[in-house]
Amino acid sequence: MAEAVTLHWQEGGAIAVVGMAEREGRNTFTIPLVTGLAEAFAAIAAAPEAKVVVLHGYDTVFSAGGTLEELIGIADGKQRFDEAGFFRMLLDCELPVIAAMQGHALGGGLVFGLYADLCVLAQEALYATNFMKYGFTPGMGATLIVPNRLGQALGQEMLFTAQGYHGGVLRQRGVGMPVVPRAEVLPVALRLARELAVKPRVALMLLKDALAAPIREALPAAVAREQAMHEVTFSQPGIHAQIRGRFGA
């Protein structure tokens, strides 16, 4: 497994704890991070005793989303955000996934985490769907999953404005998930995981499948709409400079 990702087991193998620690790339979707996550989730799928997954980042970072190279590749028409289905890894996992978003989650990093079945946020961390600040419309199914998880009004506001919201603000806005001090995010997520781990594995898998079904069914159409928008927004004059400018490149 790539060093960018760790996998540990708790409760006799019932809880898989996956850590993202691609420090050089700040947990952007680098090859080491994507490869490591794929290997971790493959190992979890092959573990018959596993019942629930907890995913977390490192220090003050959960995930910063797409890399500069990835975004330029999309602008050049050399790749698409839905290649290999990486962005829906948490949704497609047969077991319930808890995203312990203890650190900043930006753009695709936030969207990736929101595909988890349960999320725990940090009151100090910053959460943003900042696609529009780069000059292009959202991708990765953001137009579907963000309003679904955070509420229609708040989700649309975040997508349109591309502004960052601290977890404490989201709690005040009535976001329907736990928001706790950063130091408590992982302990709270693990406590939730232990509550799930005492349930029968087959029941957890059936419930995950049932609750994920509406998103899985609606996602292809949402992705197709986003791809059509990308064909327009990524071809606008100056898009390369705008992307590079956001990265300070």
Residue pairs with C-beta under 8 A, 6 or more apart in sequence:
1 7
1 36
1 39
1 40
1 43
2 32
2 33
2 35
2 36
2 39
3 21
3 32
3 36
4 20
4 21
4 22
4 25
4 30
4 32
4 33
4 35
4 36
5 18
5 19
5 20
5 21
5 22
5 32
5 33
5 36
5 37
5 39
5 40
6 18
6 19
6 21
6 40
7 16
7 17
7 18
7 19
7 40
7 43
7 44
8 16
8 17
8 19
9 15
9 16
9 17
10 17
10 190
10 193
11 193
11 194
11 197
12 49
13 47
13 49
13 50
14 49
14 50
14 51
14 52
14 197
15 50
15 51
15 52
15 53
15 54
15 190
15 193
15 194
15 197
16 40
16 44
16 47
16 50
16 52
16 53
16 54
16 95
17 53
17 54
17 56
17 190
18 37
18 40
18 41
18 44
18 53
18 54
18 55
18 56
19 55
19 56
19 57
19 58
20 27
20 33
20 36
20 37
20 55
20 56
20 57
20 58
20 62
20 63
21 27
21 57
21 58
22 28
22 30
22 32
22 33
22 36
23 58
24 30
25 32
25 33
25 64
25 67
26 61
26 64
27 33
27 57
27 58
27 61
27 62
27 63
27 64
27 109
28 63
28 64
28 65
28 66
28 67
28 70
28 109
29 63
29 65
29 66
29 67
29 70
29 86
29 108
30 67
34 86
37 86
37 89
38 86
38 89
41 53
41 89
41 93
44 50
44 53
44 93
44 95
45 93
45 94
49 201
50 95
50 201
51 95
51 96
51 196
51 197
51 199
51 201
51 204
52 95
52 96
52 97
52 98
52 193
52 196
52 197
52 204
53 90
53 93
53 95
53 96
53 97
53 98
54 97
54 98
54 100
54 186
54 189
54 190
54 193
55 90
55 97
55 98
55 99
55 100
55 113
55 116
56 62
56 99
56 100
56 101
56 102
56 185
56 186
56 189
57 63
57 101
57 102
57 103
57 105
58 103
59 103
60 102
60 103
60 104
60 124
60 125
60 182
61 103
61 104
62 99
62 101
62 102
62 103
62 104
62 105
62 109
62 110
62 113
62 125
63 105
63 106
63 108
63 109
63 110
63 112
63 113
64 104
64 106
64 107
64 109
65 106
65 107
65 108
65 109
65 110
65 111
65 112
66 81
66 107
66 108
68 243
68 244
68 247
68 249
70 79
70 81
71 134
71 243
72 240
72 243
72 244
73 79
74 80
74 81
74 136
74 230
74 234
75 136
75 234
75 235
75 239
75 240
75 243
77 234
80 227
80 230
81 87
81 108
81 139
81 140
81 226
81 230
82 139
82 140
82 223
82 227
85 92
87 108
87 111
87 112
87 115
87 140
87 141
88 115
88 141
88 219
89 112
89 115
90 97
90 99
90 112
90 113
90 115
90 116
90 117
91 115
91 212
91 215
91 216
91 219
92 216
93 208
94 205
94 208
94 209
95 201
95 204
95 205
95 208
96 117
96 118
96 196
96 204
96 207
96 208
97 115
97 116
97 117
97 118
98 116
98 117
98 118
98 119
98 120
98 189
98 192
98 193
98 196
99 113
99 114
99 116
99 118
99 119
99 120
99 189
100 120
100 185
100 186
100 188
100 189
100 190
101 110
101 113
101 119
101 120
101 121
101 122
101 125
101 127
101 185
102 120
102 122
102 125
102 182
102 185
102 186
103 122
103 125
103 182
104 125
104 126
104 127
105 113
105 125
105 126
105 127
105 128
106 126
106 127
106 128
106 130
106 164
107 128
107 129
107 130
107 131
107 134
108 139
108 140
108 142
110 127
110 128
110 129
110 146
111 129
111 138
111 140
111 141
111 142
111 145
111 146
112 140
113 119
114 145
114 146
114 149
114 150
115 141
115 145
115 215
117 208
117 211
117 212
118 177
118 189
118 192
119 149
119 177
119 178
120 177
120 178
120 179
120 180
120 185
120 188
120 189
120 192
121 127
121 167
121 170
121 171
121 175
121 177
121 178
121 179
121 180
121 185
122 167
122 179
122 180
122 181
122 182
122 185
123 166
123 167
123 168
123 171
123 179
123 180
123 181
123 182
124 166
124 167
124 168
124 181
124 182
125 166
125 167
125 182
126 164
126 165
126 166
127 158
127 164
127 165
127 166
127 167
127 170
128 158
128 162
128 163
128 164
128 165
129 138
129 142
129 146
129 158
129 159
129 162
130 162
130 163
130 164
131 137
131 138
131 139
131 142
131 159
131 162
132 138
132 159
132 160
132 161
132 162
133 162
133 246
134 242
134 243
134 246
135 233
135 236
135 238
135 239
135 242
135 243
136 229
136 230
136 233
136 234
136 236
136 239
137 226
137 229
137 230
137 233
138 146
138 159
138 226
139 226
139 227
139 230
140 226
141 219
141 222
141 223
141 226
142 159
142 226
143 159
143 222
143 225
143 226
144 215
144 218
144 219
144 222
145 215
146 155
146 158
146 159
147 154
147 155
147 156
147 159
148 155
148 215
149 155
149 177
150 158
150 170
150 175
150 176
151 174
151 175
151 176
154 170
154 173
154 174
154 175
158 165
165 173
167 179
168 179
170 179
171 179
178 188
180 188
196 204
233 239
